[in-house]
């Protein structure tokens, strides 16, 4: 993409780099104001992405209700690190109700699983029902199985992503890394992959798609702490103990996470809703189903409706199942209400 950069854009990249050195942190709109509107938003975004992905001298801070803030990395030693270029935080906006789409395991590149029509319809349905944010629980792509990686395989998956992944201006998607994505993102240096790709570059192809380059992420909204992971750790100390099969939920093999109110994971391709009580405190476990052909005629995603009280704390959250029929039509299924300030019914639901 960057092989044919014009002299004008090269000059702009140099100018913006100097601005970051002087200011420390900037937004795109702030940069445009400083440059007196001499460059278009598209040109500035191009230069920003180049500094973010190719040069690694800035990090991006995406807010819940504000424009992205980019921060300068002064330490050149850190520029080549996958883990230093991103910094995410969220600010809760003034709306008392928030609707968030939860999806997982889209497995782009696996022709037997991927279903772009279903995926598009999930986003379209969510948009019509007031959703503004989507959290993707990982395995965006599918790694090559029983074979050697070729650069063309990954580039082909990126091409499919650019061409078919839903790109709605009204919905921002934040994705964590799944076990399939880890191979592409260069987590396993000993694998026969002579190259690696920075998955945050996906923002180049789908503007409102942001990758958080880790498999575990937490988010605090008011009084509620969310734990997002691709594969749920059953024990926060013994990190190698991960949820492998749904029968482990049924057998009650869940350890208590004192830090979190809601734990969300993907990986198993089937969904589940399960609650746990420890020391009179309740937790909710959500397993997000795969939005692929494997769940056709079943549950493919959730919409969670987060309701805030007058003082800003979250009172309750409704989890609505999204169903997909054989024609890829999306409809609402059952809704489960979770109360953060009172007792809840015992939930052991597997979809």
Phi, psi and omega in degrees: 000327185263013183285340185238050180281130181285162177300325179299316181289322176302317178297320180295320178300316179297317180297314183293324176301317179296323178298318179295321178299321182281321187262334181089306179218145185210156167253165180297318179297322178295318178299318181296322178296316181298322182273009175057033176070018182288339181239149180284161175301320181298318179295319180294319178297320178299313180296321179298314180297325178294316179292327182285310189268309186281319183266329179065031182260357176228160174237160184246134177244109184262121182264158181298321186226017182231166177294154180296136175256129178252135184241143182277138174262114184282328184278109183296336179298332184274351188297331183269001184273130177300330192266358183252353185274352182237142174214114185248137168211159182233142171247133180287132179279184187277351181291138180278345180233135178229137177243125185235134175272135174245121176228170180198162167049059178283336172050051175298132183105347175258103187296336180282335184256316190300141180214093186288328177296315176301314183298315178299317181293327175298314179294317181298315178298316181295319178299317179294341180252024169084015180282136177239346180228147175228135173249122180259124187273018171102174193057056173299316183247176174240131179281162177288131180253137178056045179189175180265146178290142169235145180303323181296330179297315181290316180298326176294320177295320177298321179296318176296319179300313181297322186280324193242341184290136182304133181233082180260129179299331187276347184236122174263134180250130177243118187245137170263175185269131174263173182297328176289321181292333183300326179294321180289322185279003173081026180288329187251090185293335184276353178288157182285057179238105185281016182202167174213159183236140176276110188290346176292347176292350179299337176299335177298322189270322176233109193304322185260028177245118184240127179261129172262107192284061175203159183267352179227137183209145177237153182214126178255121174243111181054242184268005187243130177255122178259142175242118179251134177208155174285311177243125185285126174279125180285335180225118184293345178269313178271082190292343179282350181271098184246155176292119183255320184224153182294337181296338178293330174292312182298327180276001177075022182277059178240132176266158185273130174258103185295334188283335193245148174266322182227130177243127185237133180216169176238226168079319187277351178072335172257152182264159172208153172231122188215135176245156185222140179240131179217125179053043178066015176246134184260144175233154178240130176251125179241120171260123186268127182288164177284132178271064182219183181299339182296338181246020175299142186066026179208198181280129183239347182190174175232151162246124176254132181251108185264123185249121181265148173277177182299328182273004176098342179286153180275125179275309185207172181215129177260131178250112181255128178284137173256127183252152178230129179268186185291346177259014180067020175279134182261138178216166179278138171255211182290151177244134178246133180258131178242123183259125181273353184237013180205183181283147178239154176293153177293126180244123171220076185249130176236134185243000000 
